[in-house]
Amino acid sequence: YLNLLVTGSDGALAPLMPPPPPSPFHLVAKWYKQIGQEIVGGTASGRSGHSVALSADGTIAAIGEYLADSERGKVRVFEYDATNDHWNQRLPDLGATSTPSRCGTSVALNSDASVVAVGCTRSTENGVLEAGHARLWKWDGANSQYARMGQDLQGEDADEAMGSSVALSADGQILAVGAYKYNGRRGRACTFTYDAANDH
């Protein structure tokens, strides 16, 4: 059964298996209890909640807003403050550098949310029209912000939609990226292992 979930404006869900009691994150009398405030989209018509992801303990949430900023798209990450029952944003917004990239079409977190993967399905930054890519960020605790991690993982064919789905291993060192339009919509999934020594 589900113990905690995040819902987006379009009904997307992110489940979490039950944490050990006692915990404020639990199913009460077969009804879900809201945790903290409602997190409203940062941009009008940005479609906040199109993609969502939770850390393993449910205290960190990533929310995609893929049409924000003229379809550049972005992801915002929030950390739950149990004392004040409030979600506080971890900075900065995680977004794209070109228009339109639709970053935030998909999003994934590793178990402790130290790594964030974001799918940007309409990116043309590699020179191929709307090939798409996945981009990663790593939490820099010393500076309390996310910083880029490795290179963009780019699609190869026009309109491939690389980044239509993303998934991370628990330690954040292995990434799977989907490209559902690849090869006449046959689609494909690619896996990547992070080389920390070379940031690649």
Disulfide bonds with the S-S distance in Angstrom:
Cys103-Cys120 1.90
